[in-house]
Amino acid sequence: MEVVVGLPRDLHANGSKSVKHAKEIAFRIRRRLAAGATMDKVLPPVRMADERLTTVAATHALRASGVSERKGRAVIDQAAAVEILQSWLDGRANALAD
């Protein structure tokens, strides 16, 4: 098991207040996981995943599947989270294949 947290950067890989917030969330998750750890329980790693263009990709995917722009607004964050995780999984699979 691993935990993936989106890292919001702009197209030039620059960070902002959002990056600091995402890193704080990852830190809190790590701390909570460590608090519940036991000797026989391995802590899952908390990974940061680049989330550039995931909202754009999610918007395109929703529209391609017939979801209207209006209805898509209600689920765009969920769809972007799917894009972040899928992108991270694809990158991991490629790294393991090398």
C-alpha positions as CSV (number, residue, x, y, z in Angstrom):
1,M,0.0,0.0,0.0
2,E,1.1,3.5,-0.7
3,V,-0.5,6.9,-0.3
4,V,-0.3,9.4,-3.2
5,V,-0.7,13.1,-2.7
6,G,-1.0,15.5,-5.6
7,L,1.7,18.2,-5.9
8,P,0.3,21.2,-7.6
9,R,2.9,23.0,-9.7
10,D,2.6,25.2,-12.7
11,L,3.8,24.2,-16.2
12,H,7.4,25.4,-15.3
13,A,7.5,23.2,-12.2
14,N,7.3,26.2,-9.9
15,G,5.5,25.9,-6.6
16,S,3.2,28.2,-4.8
17,K,1.2,28.2,-1.5
18,S,-0.6,25.2,-2.8
19,V,2.6,23.2,-2.9
20,K,3.3,24.1,0.7
21,H,-0.2,23.1,1.6
22,A,0.1,19.7,-0.2
23,K,3.4,19.0,1.5
24,E,1.8,19.8,4.9
25,I,-1.0,17.3,4.1
26,A,1.6,14.6,3.2
27,F,3.4,15.3,6.4
28,R,0.2,15.0,8.5
29,I,-0.6,11.7,6.8
30,R,2.8,10.4,7.5
31,R,2.5,11.4,11.2
32,R,-0.9,9.8,11.5
33,L,0.3,6.6,9.9
34,A,3.4,6.5,12.2
35,A,1.1,7.1,15.3
36,G,-0.8,3.9,14.4
37,A,2.3,1.9,13.6
38,T,3.3,-1.3,15.5
39,M,6.4,-3.4,15.3
40,D,4.9,-5.9,12.9
41,K,3.2,-3.3,10.7
42,V,5.1,-1.7,7.8
43,L,4.3,1.9,7.3
44,P,3.2,2.7,3.7
45,P,5.2,5.4,2.0
46,V,3.5,8.7,1.2
47,R,4.5,9.8,-2.3
48,M,4.1,13.2,-4.0
49,A,2.7,13.0,-7.5
50,D,3.0,15.8,-10.1
51,E,-0.5,17.0,-10.9
52,R,0.2,19.4,-13.8
53,L,-2.5,19.3,-16.4
54,T,-4.6,16.7,-14.6
55,T,-7.6,19.0,-14.4
56,V,-7.3,19.6,-18.2
57,A,-7.1,15.9,-18.9
58,A,-10.0,15.2,-16.5
59,T,-12.1,17.8,-18.2
60,H,-11.4,16.3,-21.6
61,A,-12.2,12.8,-20.4
62,L,-15.5,14.0,-18.8
63,R,-16.6,15.7,-22.0
64,A,-15.5,12.8,-24.1
65,S,-17.7,10.5,-22.0
66,G,-20.7,12.8,-22.5
67,V,-20.7,14.7,-19.2
68,S,-21.8,18.3,-19.6
69,E,-19.6,21.1,-18.6
70,R,-22.1,22.1,-15.9
71,K,-22.4,18.6,-14.4
72,G,-18.6,18.1,-14.8
73,R,-17.9,20.9,-12.4
74,A,-19.4,18.9,-9.5
75,V,-17.0,16.0,-10.1
76,I,-13.9,17.6,-11.7
77,D,-11.8,17.3,-8.5
78,Q,-12.6,13.6,-8.3
79,A,-11.8,13.1,-12.0
80,A,-8.5,15.0,-11.6
81,A,-7.6,12.8,-8.6
82,V,-8.1,9.7,-10.8
83,E,-5.8,11.3,-13.4
84,I,-3.2,12.0,-10.7
85,L,-3.2,8.4,-9.5
86,Q,-3.3,6.9,-13.0
87,S,-0.4,9.0,-14.1
88,W,1.6,8.0,-11.0
89,L,0.8,4.4,-11.5
90,D,1.8,4.5,-15.2
91,G,5.1,6.2,-14.2
92,R,5.7,3.6,-11.5
93,A,5.0,0.7,-14.0
94,N,7.4,2.3,-16.5
95,A,10.1,2.7,-13.9
96,L,9.8,-0.9,-12.8
97,A,9.9,-2.2,-16.4
98,D,13.3,-0.5,-17.0
